[in-house]
Amino acid sequence: QVQLVEFGGGLVQTGASLRLSCAASGRTFSSYAMGWFRQAPGKGREIVAAITSSGGGSYYVDSVKGRFTIYRDNAKESVYLQMNSLRPEDTAVYYCAAAPFYSHTESLYDYWGQGTQVTVSS
């Protein structure tokens, strides 16, 4: 079992920055690939970014490329999502998740946090 808890959501204006944090506990964090997903009101959940277990590789959905950065600190058992130049369309509940293998596929993620709300006002 891996327990995940997200921090750092909030209400910001367009153009602002936020950093989301996800703290893990349980099984060896460094053996899991990690992902950030989001779900906007009335929409399905989508992957935002993913990172390999070592942190050496990452993926971003096109809509956040150049604005968001995913990174991890295995010593602190945490993964982060730095979000810059936020837009109203980034408004969603953001979830971190853990997978045994690096993947962009939601169904391969076994463990999920409870989510944190990010709201970007125009």
TORFIDREN-441182 format. One record per atom (N, C-alpha, C): residue in one letter; chain; atom name; x, y, z. Coordinates in nm, 2 decimals, decimal comma. Example, Ala and Ser with C-alpha at 12.3 -4.5 7.8 and 13.67 -1.06 7.14 Angstrom:
<nodes>
node resn A	chain A	name N	u 1,32	v -0,57	w 0,78
node resn A	chain A	name CA	u 1,23	v -0,45	w 0,78
node resn A	chain A	name C	u 1,32	v -0,33	w 0,78
node resn S	chain A	name N	u 1,28	v -0,22	w 0,71
node resn S	chain A	name CA	u 1,37	v -0,11	w 0,71
node resn S	chain A	name C	u 1,29	v 0,00	w 0,79
</nodes>
This chain:
<nodes>
node resn Q	chain A	name N	u 0,08	v -0,12	w 0,00
node resn Q	chain A	name CA	u 0,00	v 0,00	w 0,00
node resn Q	chain A	name C	u 0,09	v 0,13	w 0,00
node resn V	chain A	name N	u 0,04	v 0,22	w -0,07
node resn V	chain A	name CA	u 0,10	v 0,35	w -0,07
node resn V	chain A	name C	u -0,01	v 0,46	w -0,04
node resn Q	chain A	name N	u 0,02	v 0,54	w 0,06
node resn Q	chain A	name CA	u -0,07	v 0,64	w 0,09
node resn Q	chain A	name C	u -0,02	v 0,78	w 0,03
node resn L	chain A	name N	u -0,11	v 0,85	w -0,03
node resn L	chain A	name CA	u -0,07	v 0,98	w -0,10
node resn L	chain A	name C	u -0,16	v 1,09	w -0,04
node resn V	chain A	name N	u -0,10	v 1,20	w -0,01
node resn V	chain A	name CA	u -0,17	v 1,32	w 0,03
node resn V	chain A	name C	u -0,12	v 1,44	w -0,04
node resn E	chain A	name N	u -0,21	v 1,51	w -0,11
node resn E	chain A	name CA	u -0,18	v 1,63	w -0,18
node resn E	chain A	name C	u -0,19	v 1,76	w -0,10
node resn F	chain A	name N	u -0,11	v 1,85	w -0,13
node resn F	chain A	name CA	u -0,11	v 1,98	w -0,06
node resn F	chain A	name C	u -0,09	v 2,09	w -0,17
node resn G	chain A	name N	u -0,14	v 2,21	w -0,14
node resn G	chain A	name CA	u -0,10	v 2,33	w -0,22
node resn G	chain A	name C	u -0,20	v 2,39	w -0,31
node resn G	chain A	name N	u -0,32	v 2,33	w -0,32
node resn G	chain A	name CA	u -0,42	v 2,39	w -0,41
node resn G	chain A	name C	u -0,47	v 2,52	w -0,35
node resn G	chain A	name N	u -0,55	v 2,59	w -0,43
node resn G	chain A	name CA	u -0,60	v 2,71	w -0,38
node resn G	chain A	name C	u -0,67	v 2,79	w -0,49
node resn L	chain A	name N	u -0,71	v 2,92	w -0,46
node resn L	chain A	name CA	u -0,77	v 3,01	w -0,56
node resn L	chain A	name C	u -0,67	v 3,11	w -0,60
node resn V	chain A	name N	u -0,64	v 3,12	w -0,73
node resn V	chain A	name CA	u -0,55	v 3,22	w -0,77
node resn V	chain A	name C	u -0,60	v 3,29	w -0,90
node resn Q	chain A	name N	u -0,54	v 3,40	w -0,94
node resn Q	chain A	name CA	u -0,58	v 3,47	w -1,06
node resn Q	chain A	name C	u -0,50	v 3,42	w -1,18
node resn T	chain A	name N	u -0,55	v 3,45	w -1,29
node resn T	chain A	name CA	u -0,49	v 3,41	w -1,42
node resn T	chain A	name C	u -0,35	v 3,47	w -1,42
node resn G	chain A	name N	u -0,25	v 3,38	w -1,46
node resn G	chain A	name CA	u -0,11	v 3,42	w -1,47
node resn G	chain A	name C	u -0,03	v 3,39	w -1,35
node resn A	chain A	name N	u -0,10	v 3,35	w -1,24
node resn A	chain A	name CA	u -0,03	v 3,32	w -1,11
node resn A	chain A	name C	u 0,03	v 3,18	w -1,12
node resn S	chain A	name N	u 0,11	v 3,15	w -1,01
node resn S	chain A	name CA	u 0,17	v 3,02	w -1,00
node resn S	chain A	name C	u 0,13	v 2,95	w -0,87
node resn L	chain A	name N	u 0,13	v 2,82	w -0,88
node resn L	chain A	name CA	u 0,11	v 2,74	w -0,76
node resn L	chain A	name C	u 0,20	v 2,62	w -0,77
node resn R	chain A	name N	u 0,24	v 2,57	w -0,65
node resn R	chain A	name CA	u 0,31	v 2,44	w -0,65
node resn R	chain A	name C	u 0,23	v 2,34	w -0,57
node resn L	chain A	name N	u 0,20	v 2,23	w -0,63
node resn L	chain A	name CA	u 0,13	v 2,12	w -0,56
node resn L	chain A	name C	u 0,24	v 2,02	w -0,51
node resn S	chain A	name N	u 0,21	v 1,97	w -0,39
node resn S	chain A	name CA	u 0,30	v 1,87	w -0,33
node resn S	chain A	name C	u 0,22	v 1,75	w -0,31
node resn C	chain A	name N	u 0,28	v 1,63	w -0,31
node resn C	chain A	name CA	u 0,22	v 1,51	w -0,28
node resn C	chain A	name C	u 0,32	v 1,43	w -0,20
node resn A	chain A	name N	u 0,28	v 1,40	w -0,08
node resn A	chain A	name CA	u 0,36	v 1,33	w 0,02
node resn A	chain A	name C	u 0,31	v 1,18	w 0,02
node resn A	chain A	name N	u 0,41	v 1,09	w 0,01
node resn A	chain A	name CA	u 0,38	v 0,95	w 0,01
node resn A	chain A	name C	u 0,43	v 0,88	w 0,13
node resn S	chain A	name N	u 0,36	v 0,77	w 0,17
node resn S	chain A	name CA	u 0,41	v 0,69	w 0,28
node resn S	chain A	name C	u 0,37	v 0,54	w 0,25
node resn G	chain A	name N	u 0,43	v 0,45	w 0,31
node resn G	chain A	name CA	u 0,40	v 0,31	w 0,28
node resn G	chain A	name C	u 0,52	v 0,24	w 0,21
node resn R	chain A	name N	u 0,49	v 0,18	w 0,10
node resn R	chain A	name CA	u 0,60	v 0,11	w 0,03
node resn R	chain A	name C	u 0,70	v 0,20	w -0,03
node resn T	chain A	name N	u 0,81	v 0,15	w -0,08
node resn T	chain A	name CA	u 0,92	v 0,23	w -0,12
node resn T	chain A	name C	u 0,88	v 0,32	w -0,23
node resn F	chain A	name N	u 0,88	v 0,45	w -0,20
node resn F	chain A	name CA	u 0,83	v 0,55	w -0,30
node resn F	chain A	name C	u 0,92	v 0,55	w -0,42
node resn S	chain A	name N	u 1,05	v 0,53	w -0,41
node resn S	chain A	name CA	u 1,14	v 0,55	w -0,52
node resn S	chain A	name C	u 1,12	v 0,44	w -0,62
node resn S	chain A	name N	u 1,04	v 0,34	w -0,60
node resn S	chain A	name CA	u 1,02	v 0,23	w -0,69
node resn S	chain A	name C	u 0,90	v 0,26	w -0,78
node resn Y	chain A	name N	u 0,82	v 0,37	w -0,75
node resn Y	chain A	name CA	u 0,70	v 0,40	w -0,82
node resn Y	chain A	name C	u 0,72	v 0,51	w -0,92
node resn A	chain A	name N	u 0,66	v 0,50	w -1,04
node resn A	chain A	name CA	u 0,64	v 0,62	w -1,12
node resn A	chain A	name C	u 0,52	v 0,69	w -1,06
node resn M	chain A	name N	u 0,52	v 0,82	w -1,09
node resn M	chain A	name CA	u 0,42	v 0,91	w -1,03
node resn M	chain A	name C	u 0,36	v 0,99	w -1,14
node resn G	chain A	name N	u 0,23	v 1,02	w -1,12
node resn G	chain A	name CA	u 0,16	v 1,11	w -1,21
node resn G	chain A	name C	u 0,07	v 1,21	w -1,14
node resn W	chain A	name N	u 0,05	v 1,32	w -1,21
node resn W	chain A	name CA	u -0,05	v 1,42	w -1,17
node resn W	chain A	name C	u -0,17	v 1,41	w -1,27
node resn F	chain A	name N	u -0,29	v 1,40	w -1,22
node resn F	chain A	name CA	u -0,41	v 1,40	w -1,30
node resn F	chain A	name C	u -0,50	v 1,52	w -1,25
node resn R	chain A	name N	u -0,59	v 1,55	w -1,34
node resn R	chain A	name CA	u -0,69	v 1,65	w -1,30
node resn R	chain A	name C	u -0,83	v 1,62	w -1,35
node resn Q	chain A	name N	u -0,93	v 1,67	w -1,28
node resn Q	chain A	name CA	u -1,06	v 1,65	w -1,33
node resn Q	chain A	name C	u -1,14	v 1,78	w -1,31
node resn A	chain A	name N	u -1,17	v 1,84	w -1,42
node resn A	chain A	name CA	u -1,25	v 1,97	w -1,42
node resn A	chain A	name C	u -1,40	v 1,93	w -1,41
node resn P	chain A	name N	u -1,48	v 2,03	w -1,37
node resn P	chain A	name CA	u -1,62	v 2,01	w -1,35
node resn P	chain A	name C	u -1,69	v 1,96	w -1,48
node resn G	chain A	name N	u -1,76	v 1,85	w -1,47
node resn G	chain A	name CA	u -1,83	v 1,80	w -1,58
node resn G	chain A	name C	u -1,74	v 1,73	w -1,69
node resn K	chain A	name N	u -1,62	v 1,71	w -1,65
node resn K	chain A	name CA	u -1,53	v 1,64	w -1,75
node resn K	chain A	name C	u -1,47	v 1,52	w -1,69
node resn G	chain A	name N	u -1,41	v 1,43	w -1,77
node resn G	chain A	name CA	u -1,34	v 1,32	w -1,72
node resn G	chain A	name C	u -1,20	v 1,35	w -1,67
node resn R	chain A	name N	u -1,14	v 1,26	w -1,60
node resn R	chain A	name CA	u -1,01	v 1,28	w -1,54
node resn R	chain A	name C	u -0,90	v 1,27	w -1,65
node resn E	chain A	name N	u -0,80	v 1,35	w -1,66
node resn E	chain A	name CA	u -0,70	v 1,35	w -1,76
node resn E	chain A	name C	u -0,56	v 1,35	w -1,69
node resn I	chain A	name N	u -0,47	v 1,29	w -1,76
node resn I	chain A	name CA	u -0,33	v 1,30	w -1,70
node resn I	chain A	name C	u -0,28	v 1,44	w -1,74
node resn V	chain A	name N	u -0,20	v 1,50	w -1,64
node resn V	chain A	name CA	u -0,14	v 1,63	w -1,66
node resn V	chain A	name C	u 0,01	v 1,60	w -1,69
node resn A	chain A	name N	u 0,07	v 1,52	w -1,60
node resn A	chain A	name CA	u 0,21	v 1,50	w -1,61
node resn A	chain A	name C	u 0,25	v 1,37	w -1,54
node resn A	chain A	name N	u 0,36	v 1,31	w -1,59
node resn A	chain A	name CA	u 0,41	v 1,18	w -1,52
node resn A	chain A	name C	u 0,56	v 1,19	w -1,52
node resn I	chain A	name N	u 0,61	v 1,11	w -1,42
node resn I	chain A	name CA	u 0,76	v 1,11	w -1,40
node resn I	chain A	name C	u 0,80	v 0,97	w -1,37
node resn T	chain A	name N	u 0,92	v 0,93	w -1,42
node resn T	chain A	name CA	u 0,97	v 0,80	w -1,39
node resn T	chain A	name C	u 1,01	v 0,79	w -1,25
node resn S	chain A	name N	u 1,03	v 0,66	w -1,20
node resn S	chain A	name CA	u 1,07	v 0,64	w -1,06
node resn S	chain A	name C	u 1,20	v 0,71	w -1,02
node resn S	chain A	name N	u 1,29	v 0,72	w -1,12
node resn S	chain A	name CA	u 1,42	v 0,79	w -1,09
node resn S	chain A	name C	u 1,41	v 0,94	w -1,10
node resn G	chain A	name N	u 1,31	v 0,99	w -1,17
node resn G	chain A	name CA	u 1,29	v 1,13	w -1,20
node resn G	chain A	name C	u 1,36	v 1,17	w -1,33
node resn G	chain A	name N	u 1,42	v 1,07	w -1,40
node resn G	chain A	name CA	u 1,49	v 1,10	w -1,52
node resn G	chain A	name C	u 1,41	v 1,12	w -1,65
node resn G	chain A	name N	u 1,29	v 1,09	w -1,64
node resn G	chain A	name CA	u 1,20	v 1,11	w -1,76
node resn G	chain A	name C	u 1,07	v 1,16	w -1,72
node resn S	chain A	name N	u 1,00	v 1,24	w -1,81
node resn S	chain A	name CA	u 0,88	v 1,30	w -1,77
node resn S	chain A	name C	u 0,79	v 1,31	w -1,90
node resn Y	chain A	name N	u 0,66	v 1,33	w -1,87
node resn Y	chain A	name CA	u 0,56	v 1,35	w -1,98
node resn Y	chain A	name C	u 0,47	v 1,46	w -1,94
node resn Y	chain A	name N	u 0,43	v 1,54	w -2,04
node resn Y	chain A	name CA	u 0,33	v 1,64	w -2,01
node resn Y	chain A	name C	u 0,22	v 1,64	w -2,12
node resn V	chain A	name N	u 0,10	v 1,66	w -2,08
node resn V	chain A	name CA	u -0,01	v 1,68	w -2,18
node resn V	chain A	name C	u 0,02	v 1,81	w -2,25
node resn D	chain A	name N	u -0,02	v 1,82	w -2,38
node resn D	chain A	name CA	u 0,02	v 1,93	w -2,46
node resn D	chain A	name C	u -0,03	v 2,07	w -2,40
node resn S	chain A	name N	u -0,14	v 2,07	w -2,33
node resn S	chain A	name CA	u -0,20	v 2,19	w -2,28
node resn S	chain A	name C	u -0,12	v 2,26	w -2,17
node resn V	chain A	name N	u -0,03	v 2,18	w -2,11
node resn V	chain A	name CA	u 0,05	v 2,24	w -2,00
node resn V	chain A	name C	u 0,20	v 2,25	w -2,03
node resn K	chain A	name N	u 0,24	v 2,20	w -2,14
node resn K	chain A	name CA	u 0,38	v 2,20	w -2,18
node resn K	chain A	name C	u 0,44	v 2,34	w -2,18
node resn G	chain A	name N	u 0,55	v 2,36	w -2,11
node resn G	chain A	name CA	u 0,61	v 2,49	w -2,10
node resn G	chain A	name C	u 0,56	v 2,57	w -1,99
node resn R	chain A	name N	u 0,45	v 2,53	w -1,92
node resn R	chain A	name CA	u 0,40	v 2,60	w -1,80
node resn R	chain A	name C	u 0,41	v 2,52	w -1,68
node resn F	chain A	name N	u 0,40	v 2,39	w -1,68
node resn F	chain A	name CA	u 0,40	v 2,30	w -1,57
node resn F	chain A	name C	u 0,53	v 2,22	w -1,57
node resn T	chain A	name N	u 0,58	v 2,19	w -1,45
node resn T	chain A	name CA	u 0,69	v 2,11	w -1,43
node resn T	chain A	name C	u 0,67	v 2,01	w -1,32
node resn I	chain A	name N	u 0,69	v 1,88	w -1,35
node resn I	chain A	name CA	u 0,68	v 1,77	w -1,25
node resn I	chain A	name C	u 0,82	v 1,74	w -1,21
node resn Y	chain A	name N	u 0,84	v 1,72	w -1,08
node resn Y	chain A	name CA	u 0,97	v 1,67	w -1,03
node resn Y	chain A	name C	u 0,94	v 1,60	w -0,90
node resn R	chain A	name N	u 1,04	v 1,52	w -0,85
node resn R	chain A	name CA	u 1,03	v 1,44	w -0,73
node resn R	chain A	name C	u 1,15	v 1,45	w -0,65
node resn D	chain A	name N	u 1,14	v 1,42	w -0,52
node resn D	chain A	name CA	u 1,25	v 1,41	w -0,43
node resn D	chain A	name C	u 1,23	v 1,28	w -0,36
node resn N	chain A	name N	u 1,30	v 1,18	w -0,40
node resn N	chain A	name CA	u 1,28	v 1,04	w -0,34
node resn N	chain A	name C	u 1,32	v 1,04	w -0,20
node resn A	chain A	name N	u 1,42	v 1,12	w -0,16
node resn A	chain A	name CA	u 1,46	v 1,12	w -0,02
node resn A	chain A	name C	u 1,35	v 1,17	w 0,07
node resn K	chain A	name N	u 1,27	v 1,26	w 0,02
node resn K	chain A	name CA	u 1,15	v 1,32	w 0,10
node resn K	chain A	name C	u 1,02	v 1,25	w 0,06
node resn E	chain A	name N	u 1,03	v 1,15	w -0,03
node resn E	chain A	name CA	u 0,91	v 1,07	w -0,06
node resn E	chain A	name C	u 0,80	v 1,16	w -0,11
node resn S	chain A	name N	u 0,84	v 1,25	w -0,20
node resn S	chain A	name CA	u 0,74	v 1,35	w -0,24
node resn S	chain A	name C	u 0,75	v 1,38	w -0,39
node resn V	chain A	name N	u 0,64	v 1,41	w -0,45
node resn V	chain A	name CA	u 0,64	v 1,46	w -0,59
node resn V	chain A	name C	u 0,57	v 1,59	w -0,60
node resn Y	chain A	name N	u 0,61	v 1,67	w -0,69
node resn Y	chain A	name CA	u 0,56	v 1,81	w -0,70
node resn Y	chain A	name C	u 0,51	v 1,84	w -0,84
node resn L	chain A	name N	u 0,43	v 1,94	w -0,84
node resn L	chain A	name CA	u 0,38	v 1,99	w -0,97
node resn L	chain A	name C	u 0,39	v 2,15	w -0,96
node resn Q	chain A	name N	u 0,49	v 2,20	w -1,03
node resn Q	chain A	name CA	u 0,50	v 2,35	w -1,03
node resn Q	chain A	name C	u 0,42	v 2,40	w -1,15
node resn M	chain A	name N	u 0,32	v 2,48	w -1,12
node resn M	chain A	name CA	u 0,23	v 2,53	w -1,22
node resn M	chain A	name C	u 0,25	v 2,68	w -1,24
node resn N	chain A	name N	u 0,29	v 2,73	w -1,35
node resn N	chain A	name CA	u 0,31	v 2,87	w -1,38
node resn N	chain A	name C	u 0,21	v 2,91	w -1,49
node resn S	chain A	name N	u 0,19	v 3,04	w -1,50
node resn S	chain A	name CA	u 0,11	v 3,10	w -1,60
node resn S	chain A	name C	u -0,03	v 3,03	w -1,60
node resn L	chain A	name N	u -0,09	v 3,02	w -1,49
node resn L	chain A	name CA	u -0,22	v 2,95	w -1,48
node resn L	chain A	name C	u -0,33	v 3,02	w -1,55
node resn R	chain A	name N	u -0,42	v 2,94	w -1,61
node resn R	chain A	name CA	u -0,53	v 2,98	w -1,69
node resn R	chain A	name C	u -0,66	v 2,93	w -1,63
node resn P	chain A	name N	u -0,77	v 3,00	w -1,65
node resn P	chain A	name CA	u -0,90	v 2,95	w -1,60
node resn P	chain A	name C	u -0,93	v 2,80	w -1,64
node resn E	chain A	name N	u -0,88	v 2,76	w -1,76
node resn E	chain A	name CA	u -0,90	v 2,62	w -1,80
node resn E	chain A	name C	u -0,82	v 2,52	w -1,72
node resn D	chain A	name N	u -0,73	v 2,57	w -1,64
node resn D	chain A	name CA	u -0,66	v 2,48	w -1,55
node resn D	chain A	name C	u -0,74	v 2,45	w -1,42
node resn T	chain A	name N	u -0,85	v 2,51	w -1,40
node resn T	chain A	name CA	u -0,93	v 2,49	w -1,29
node resn T	chain A	name C	u -0,98	v 2,34	w -1,28
node resn A	chain A	name N	u -0,95	v 2,27	w -1,17
node resn A	chain A	name CA	u -0,98	v 2,13	w -1,16
node resn A	chain A	name C	u -0,94	v 2,08	w -1,02
node resn V	chain A	name N	u -0,98	v 1,96	w -0,99
node resn V	chain A	name CA	u -0,93	v 1,89	w -0,88
node resn V	chain A	name C	u -0,81	v 1,81	w -0,93
node resn Y	chain A	name N	u -0,70	v 1,83	w -0,86
node resn Y	chain A	name CA	u -0,57	v 1,77	w -0,90
node resn Y	chain A	name C	u -0,54	v 1,65	w -0,81
node resn Y	chain A	name N	u -0,50	v 1,54	w -0,87
node resn Y	chain A	name CA	u -0,47	v 1,42	w -0,80
node resn Y	chain A	name C	u -0,33	v 1,37	w -0,83
node resn C	chain A	name N	u -0,26	v 1,33	w -0,73
node resn C	chain A	name CA	u -0,14	v 1,25	w -0,76
node resn C	chain A	name C	u -0,17	v 1,10	w -0,75
node resn A	chain A	name N	u -0,09	v 1,03	w -0,82
node resn A	chain A	name CA	u -0,11	v 0,88	w -0,83
node resn A	chain A	name C	u 0,02	v 0,81	w -0,85
node resn A	chain A	name N	u 0,03	v 0,69	w -0,80
node resn A	chain A	name CA	u 0,15	v 0,61	w -0,81
node resn A	chain A	name C	u 0,12	v 0,48	w -0,90
node resn A	chain A	name N	u 0,22	v 0,45	w -0,98
node resn A	chain A	name CA	u 0,21	v 0,33	w -1,07
node resn A	chain A	name C	u 0,34	v 0,25	w -1,06
node resn P	chain A	name N	u 0,33	v 0,12	w -1,08
node resn P	chain A	name CA	u 0,45	v 0,04	w -1,07
node resn P	chain A	name C	u 0,54	v 0,06	w -1,19
node resn F	chain A	name N	u 0,48	v 0,11	w -1,30
node resn F	chain A	name CA	u 0,56	v 0,13	w -1,42
node resn F	chain A	name C	u 0,52	v 0,27	w -1,47
node resn Y	chain A	name N	u 0,62	v 0,33	w -1,54
node resn Y	chain A	name CA	u 0,60	v 0,47	w -1,60
node resn Y	chain A	name C	u 0,49	v 0,45	w -1,71
node resn S	chain A	name N	u 0,39	v 0,54	w -1,70
node resn S	chain A	name CA	u 0,27	v 0,52	w -1,79
node resn S	chain A	name C	u 0,20	v 0,65	w -1,80
node resn H	chain A	name N	u 0,13	v 0,67	w -1,91
node resn H	chain A	name CA	u 0,04	v 0,78	w -1,93
node resn H	chain A	name C	u -0,10	v 0,74	w -1,91
node resn T	chain A	name N	u -0,12	v 0,61	w -1,88
node resn T	chain A	name CA	u -0,26	v 0,55	w -1,87
node resn T	chain A	name C	u -0,31	v 0,55	w -1,73
node resn E	chain A	name N	u -0,42	v 0,61	w -1,71
node resn E	chain A	name CA	u -0,48	v 0,62	w -1,58
node resn E	chain A	name C	u -0,50	v 0,49	w -1,51
node resn S	chain A	name N	u -0,55	v 0,39	w -1,59
node resn S	chain A	name CA	u -0,58	v 0,26	w -1,53
node resn S	chain A	name C	u -0,47	v 0,18	w -1,47
node resn L	chain A	name N	u -0,35	v 0,22	w -1,51
node resn L	chain A	name CA	u -0,23	v 0,16	w -1,46
node resn L	chain A	name C	u -0,18	v 0,22	w -1,33
node resn Y	chain A	name N	u -0,24	v 0,32	w -1,28
node resn Y	chain A	name CA	u -0,21	v 0,38	w -1,15
node resn Y	chain A	name C	u -0,28	v 0,32	w -1,04
node resn D	chain A	name N	u -0,21	v 0,26	w -0,95
node resn D	chain A	name CA	u -0,28	v 0,18	w -0,84
node resn D	chain A	name C	u -0,32	v 0,26	w -0,72
node resn Y	chain A	name N	u -0,25	v 0,37	w -0,69
node resn Y	chain A	name CA	u -0,27	v 0,44	w -0,57
node resn Y	chain A	name C	u -0,30	v 0,59	w -0,60
node resn W	chain A	name N	u -0,40	v 0,64	w -0,53
node resn W	chain A	name CA	u -0,44	v 0,78	w -0,56
node resn W	chain A	name C	u -0,45	v 0,86	w -0,43
node resn G	chain A	name N	u -0,42	v 0,99	w -0,44
node resn G	chain A	name CA	u -0,45	v 1,08	w -0,33
node resn G	chain A	name C	u -0,60	v 1,12	w -0,33
node resn Q	chain A	name N	u -0,63	v 1,21	w -0,24
node resn Q	chain A	name CA	u -0,77	v 1,25	w -0,22
node resn Q	chain A	name C	u -0,81	v 1,37	w -0,31
node resn G	chain A	name N	u -0,70	v 1,43	w -0,37
node resn G	chain A	name CA	u -0,72	v 1,55	w -0,45
node resn G	chain A	name C	u -0,72	v 1,68	w -0,38
node resn T	chain A	name N	u -0,68	v 1,78	w -0,46
node resn T	chain A	name CA	u -0,67	v 1,92	w -0,41
node resn T	chain A	name C	u -0,73	v 2,01	w -0,51
node resn Q	chain A	name N	u -0,81	v 2,10	w -0,47
node resn Q	chain A	name CA	u -0,88	v 2,19	w -0,57
node resn Q	chain A	name C	u -0,79	v 2,31	w -0,61
node resn V	chain A	name N	u -0,78	v 2,33	w -0,74
node resn V	chain A	name CA	u -0,71	v 2,45	w -0,79
node resn V	chain A	name C	u -0,82	v 2,52	w -0,87
node resn T	chain A	name N	u -0,83	v 2,65	w -0,84
node resn T	chain A	name CA	u -0,93	v 2,74	w -0,91
node resn T	chain A	name C	u -0,85	v 2,86	w -0,96
node resn V	chain A	name N	u -0,87	v 2,89	w -1,09
node resn V	chain A	name CA	u -0,80	v 3,00	w -1,15
node resn V	chain A	name C	u -0,91	v 3,10	w -1,19
node resn S	chain A	name N	u -0,91	v 3,21	w -1,14
node resn S	chain A	name CA	u -1,01	v 3,31	w -1,18
node resn S	chain A	name C	u -0,96	v 3,40	w -1,29
node resn S	chain A	name N	u -1,05	v 3,44	w -1,37
node resn S	chain A	name CA	u -1,02	v 3,53	w -1,49
node resn S	chain A	name C	u -1,02	v 3,67	w -1,46
</nodes>
